[in-house]
């Protein structure tokens, strides 16, 4: 009787161990399926990773079946490999050419009521702050929410903010960062995220996806700031400048920033801004404003979106904006207060972060997180005293 009991216990234990091993190996296989995507090109990675992530986050990812259908049909354009010299190009440039035609991606995070309960209510948004951000940059987003990008009523008009982002990493890393963005958005309700690989070469794609969202959700916003999450922006001055425009309440053309003209593509393969002839044949760019930050009207934003339908994507997003403006017969304009190339301090002995130099500007690129936080509070110090030379020396 005791021997029979021992035999039963041994068999039961064996079955339990076998079951545990089965579960363990299947779990590892699932993880490997995610990690295998490391060898896929950036946009191709998203196709495979999206399927896995969709299973884990089924309640929060896609908003419409149409987006899913289009996404799954956006295949590699194999004919791109027939372009002369294709095999000599860096891998990220090859990937760009393979997937240049892909303009629709699943939306992971949305804020449908950001500009109002209906698109018509978006007329109440005077200045929409559109901030390009990577999932990694949680600390930057948090500081901006507390400083120049804070939602508020300024001079009687509303300022609203939104961060636009793709995805980074693969496998578990991508899952964790997406979860961070989801939790962050539950609290702040200010993130738009799509399932594409968030890289420098996909910045133009990010802009087009935002403009597509805007024409559906926020088509009547008066003006926009389009900028990076590492700029210092004096949004008080922005509102004052925009309110002072003559006969323009956002329904006329406006595109101002740090004007760049008489330049063309950089052909040096080691440069971050490398654009080979296979991507852009012309040796010249139209006039454009530096992508660190620029101001535009809602009218111009929607015009750019319409023009983009007939212009192939270029990986340099600020240049692409200029191409869309040129096609529409519009021009960007320089503004002295926009310093995307940095702010020149007139003396080597002067403090480069003296708030008096920043009190009168519109925006400066680039600032560290702590510098943004400190500068915002210093320029709003009621006891701040500046000489005329300090204020005009910029």
C-alpha positions in Angstrom: 0.0 0.0 0.0 2.8 2.4 0.9 4.8 1.4 -2.3 1.7 2.2 -4.3 1.4 5.6 -2.6 5.1 6.4 -3.4 4.6 5.4 -7.0 1.6 7.7 -7.3 3.6 10.6 -5.7 6.5 10.0 -8.1 4.3 10.0 -11.2 2.5 13.2 -10.0 5.8 14.9 -9.4 7.1 13.9 -12.8 3.9 15.3 -14.5 4.3 18.6 -12.6 7.9 19.0 -13.6 7.1 18.2 -17.2 4.3 20.8 -17.2 6.6 23.5 -15.7 9.3 22.8 -18.3 6.7 23.0 -21.0 5.5 26.5 -19.8 9.0 27.7 -19.3 10.2 26.8 -22.8 7.2 28.2 -24.4 7.7 31.5 -22.5 11.4 31.6 -23.7 10.2 31.0 -27.3 7.8 33.9 -27.1 10.6 36.2 -25.8 12.9 34.9 -28.6 10.3 35.8 -31.1 10.5 39.4 -29.9 14.3 39.4 -29.8 14.6 37.9 -33.3 13.4 41.2 -34.7 16.8 42.8 -33.9 18.0 41.8 -37.4 15.0 43.4 -39.2 15.2 46.9 -40.7 13.6 49.6 -38.5 10.2 49.9 -40.1 10.1 46.1 -40.7 10.9 45.6 -37.0 7.7 47.4 -36.2 5.6 45.1 -38.4 6.7 42.0 -36.4 6.8 43.7 -33.0 3.4 45.3 -33.5 1.9 41.8 -33.8 3.4 40.7 -30.5 2.6 44.0 -28.7 -0.9 43.9 -30.1 -1.6 40.6 -28.3 -0.3 42.0 -25.0 -2.0 45.5 -25.2 -5.1 44.6 -27.2 -7.3 47.1 -25.4 -5.2 50.2 -25.9 -3.5 50.1 -29.3 -5.6 50.5 -32.5 -8.5 52.8 -32.8 -9.8 51.8 -36.3 -9.7 48.6 -38.3 -8.8 50.7 -41.4 -5.5 51.6 -39.9 -4.7 47.9 -39.2 -5.6 46.9 -42.7 -3.5 49.6 -44.3 -0.5 48.9 -42.0 -0.4 45.2 -42.8 -0.5 46.0 -46.5 2.4 48.4 -46.4 5.1 46.1 -47.8 8.7 46.7 -48.7 9.2 48.3 -52.1 11.7 45.9 -53.5 12.1 47.9 -56.7 14.1 50.5 -54.6 17.0 48.1 -54.7 17.2 48.6 -58.5 18.4 52.2 -58.0 21.9 52.8 -59.2 24.4 52.5 -56.3 21.8 51.2 -53.8 24.1 48.6 -52.3 26.7 51.2 -51.5 24.3 53.2 -49.3 24.2 52.9 -45.5 21.6 50.5 -44.1 19.4 53.2 -42.7 19.2 54.9 -46.1 18.4 51.6 -47.8 15.6 51.1 -45.3 14.3 54.6 -45.9 14.1 53.9 -49.7 12.4 50.5 -49.1 9.6 52.0 -47.0 9.5 55.6 -48.2 5.9 55.1 -49.4 4.6 54.0 -46.0 2.6 56.9 -44.4 0.0 55.2 -42.2 0.9 53.4 -39.0 -1.1 52.1 -36.1 -1.8 54.7 -33.4 -0.8 53.5 -30.0 -1.8 56.6 -28.0 -4.4 59.2 -28.8 -5.9 62.2 -27.1 -9.2 62.6 -29.0 -10.5 65.6 -26.9 -7.2 67.5 -26.7 -8.6 70.4 -28.7 -12.2 70.0 -27.7 -15.1 67.5 -27.7 -15.6 68.1 -31.4 -13.2 69.3 -34.2 -15.2 72.5 -34.4 -14.3 73.4 -30.8 -10.6 73.5 -31.7 -11.1 77.2 -32.6 -10.7 77.8 -28.9 -7.0 76.7 -29.1 -5.0 79.8 -29.9 -1.5 78.2 -29.7 -1.0 74.5 -30.0 2.5 73.4 -28.8 3.5 70.4 -31.0 6.6 68.9 -29.4 8.7 66.1 -31.0 9.8 63.7 -28.3 11.3 60.2 -28.0 9.9 57.7 -25.5 13.2 57.9 -23.6 12.7 61.6 -22.8 10.3 61.4 -19.8 12.3 63.9 -17.8 12.1 66.5 -20.6 8.4 66.1 -21.0 7.8 66.4 -17.2 9.8 69.7 -17.1 8.1 71.1 -20.1 4.7 70.4 -18.5 5.7 72.5 -15.6 7.3 75.4 -17.5 6.8 76.8 -21.0 4.5 74.1 -22.3 2.0 74.2 -19.4 -1.6 74.3 -20.5 -2.9 77.7 -19.5 -4.9 80.8 -20.3 -2.4 83.4 -21.5 -3.5 87.0 -22.3 -7.0 85.7 -22.6 -6.3 82.8 -25.0 -5.6 79.1 -24.6 -2.3 77.4 -24.9 -2.4 73.6 -25.3 0.4 71.1 -25.7 0.9 67.7 -27.3 4.0 65.5 -27.6 4.4 63.4 -30.7 6.4 60.2 -30.7 7.1 56.8 -32.3 8.6 53.8 -30.6 12.1 52.8 -29.7 13.9 49.6 -28.8 12.8 46.0 -29.5 11.3 43.1 -27.5 10.9 43.7 -23.8 12.6 47.1 -24.0 10.1 48.4 -26.4 7.2 46.9 -24.4 8.4 48.6 -21.2 8.9 52.0 -22.9 5.5 51.8 -24.5 4.0 51.0 -21.1 5.7 54.0 -19.6 4.2 56.2 -22.3 0.8 54.7 -21.7 0.9 55.3 -18.0 2.3 58.8 -18.6 -0.6 59.6 -21.0 -3.2 58.3 -18.6 -2.0 61.0 -16.1 -1.2 63.9 -18.5 -3.4 63.2 -21.6 -0.9 64.9 -23.9 0.9 62.2 -26.0 0.3 61.0 -29.5 2.2 57.8 -30.3 2.4 55.7 -33.5 4.0 52.3 -34.0 6.9 53.3 -36.2 10.6 53.3 -35.3 11.4 56.8 -33.8 14.7 57.8 -35.5 16.1 60.9 -37.1 15.3 59.6 -40.6 11.7 59.2 -39.6 11.1 62.7 -38.3 9.3 63.7 -41.5 7.0 60.7 -41.1 6.3 61.9 -37.6 5.3 65.3 -38.9 3.0 63.9 -41.5 1.3 61.6 -39.0 0.7 64.6 -36.7 -0.8 66.7 -39.5 -3.1 63.8 -40.5 -4.2 63.7 -36.8 -4.6 67.5 -36.7 -6.9 67.7 -39.7 -9.2 65.1 -38.0 -9.0 66.2 -34.4 -7.8 69.8 -34.3 -8.3 71.4 -37.7 -9.2 74.9 -36.4 -6.3 75.6 -34.0 -5.2 79.2 -34.7 -1.4 78.8 -34.5 1.2 76.2 -33.8 4.7 76.0 -32.4 6.4 73.0 -33.9 9.7 72.1 -32.0 12.0 69.7 -30.2 11.7 68.8 -26.6 15.1 70.4 -25.8 14.3 74.0 -26.7 13.7 76.8 -24.3 10.6 78.6 -25.5 9.2 81.8 -24.1 5.6 81.0 -24.9 4.4 84.3 -23.2 6.3 86.2 -25.9 4.9 83.9 -28.6 1.3 84.7 -27.6 2.1 88.4 -27.6 3.7 88.3 -31.0 0.9 86.3 -32.5 -1.8 88.5 -31.0 0.0 91.5 -32.6 -0.2 90.1 -36.1 -2.2 92.3 -38.4 -5.2 90.7 -40.1 -4.2 87.2 -39.3 -6.0 85.1 -36.7 -4.6 81.8 -38.0 -6.6 81.9 -41.2 -3.7 83.4 -43.3 -0.2 82.2 -44.1 2.4 82.3 -41.4 5.7 80.4 -41.2 8.5 82.0 -39.2 11.7 80.8 -37.6 15.4 80.7 -38.2 15.5 81.0 -42.0 18.0 78.8 -43.9 18.4 79.3 -47.6 20.9 78.9 -50.5 21.9 75.4 -49.2 21.6 71.9 -50.5 21.9 68.2 -49.5 24.9 67.1 -47.5 26.6 64.4 -49.6 29.1 63.2 -47.0 28.1 59.7 -45.8 29.4 60.2 -42.3 27.1 63.2 -41.6 23.9 62.8 -39.6 22.2 64.9 -42.4 23.6 62.8 -45.3 21.2 62.7 -48.2 22.5 60.8 -51.3 21.4 61.5 -54.8 19.3 58.3 -54.6 17.1 60.1 -52.1 17.3 63.7 -53.5 18.7 64.3 -56.9 18.6 68.1 -56.8 21.7 69.8 -55.3 19.6 72.6 -53.8 17.0 73.0 -51.1 14.2 75.5 -51.1 14.2 78.1 -48.3 13.2 76.6 -44.9 13.3 77.2 -41.2 15.4 75.2 -38.8 13.5 72.3 -37.3 14.4 73.0 -33.7 11.4 75.2 -33.6 9.2 77.4 -35.8 5.8 79.1 -35.6 3.1 78.6 -38.2 -0.6 79.3 -38.6 -3.3 76.7 -38.7 -3.9 77.7 -42.3 -0.3 77.0 -43.3 -0.2 73.7 -41.4 -3.2 72.4 -43.3 -1.7 73.7 -46.6 1.5 71.8 -45.9 -0.5 68.6 -45.2 -2.3 68.9 -48.5 0.9 69.5 -50.4 2.6 66.5 -48.8 0.3 64.1 -50.6 2.1 64.7 -53.8 5.7 65.1 -52.5 7.8 62.0 -51.7 9.1 62.0 -48.2 12.5 63.4 -47.5 14.2 62.4 -44.3 15.2 65.9 -43.3 11.9 67.2 -41.8 12.5 70.9 -41.8 13.6 70.8 -45.4 10.5 68.8 -46.3 8.3 71.6 -44.8 10.1 74.0 -47.0 9.4 71.8 -50.1 5.7 71.8 -49.2 5.6 75.6 -48.8 7.4 76.0 -52.2 4.9 73.8 -53.9 2.0 75.9 -52.4 3.7 79.1 -53.5 4.3 80.2 -49.9 7.6 81.3 -48.3 9.1 81.0 -44.8 10.2 84.2 -43.1 13.0 84.9 -40.6 12.2 86.0 -37.0 15.0 87.5 -34.9 13.6 86.0 -31.7 13.9 82.4 -33.0 17.5 81.0 -32.3 17.6 77.4 -33.3 21.4 77.8 -33.9 21.8 79.0 -30.3 22.0 82.4 -28.7 25.1 84.6 -29.1 26.2 86.3 -25.9 28.1 89.5 -26.7 30.9 89.0 -24.2 33.1 86.1 -23.3 33.0 87.1 -19.7 29.2 87.4 -19.6 27.0 84.6 -18.1 25.6 82.7 -21.1 22.5 81.9 -19.1 21.8 85.3 -17.7 17.9 85.5 -17.9 18.1 89.0 -19.3 19.3 87.5 -22.6 16.3 85.2 -22.8 13.5 87.5 -21.5 12.8 89.0 -24.9 13.4 86.0 -27.3 10.8 83.4 -28.6 12.9 80.2 -28.5 16.5 78.9 -28.2 17.9 75.5 -29.1 19.3 73.6 -27.1 18.8 73.5 -23.4 19.4 70.8 -20.8 16.4 69.8 -18.6 17.6 71.6 -15.5 18.5 74.7 -17.5 14.9 74.9 -18.9 13.4 74.7 -15.4 15.7 77.3 -13.9 15.5 79.7 -16.8 11.7 79.7 -16.9 11.5 80.7 -13.3 14.3 83.3 -13.6 12.7 85.2 -16.4 9.4 85.3 -14.4 11.2 86.6 -11.3 9.3 89.9 -10.4 12.6 91.2 -9.0 14.6 90.6 -12.2 16.2 93.8 -13.4 17.9 94.1 -16.8 19.7 96.9 -18.6 18.6 97.8 -22.2 21.9 96.5 -23.5 21.3 93.1 -21.9 17.8 92.8 -23.4 18.8 94.0 -26.9 22.2 92.3 -27.0 20.8 89.1 -28.3 
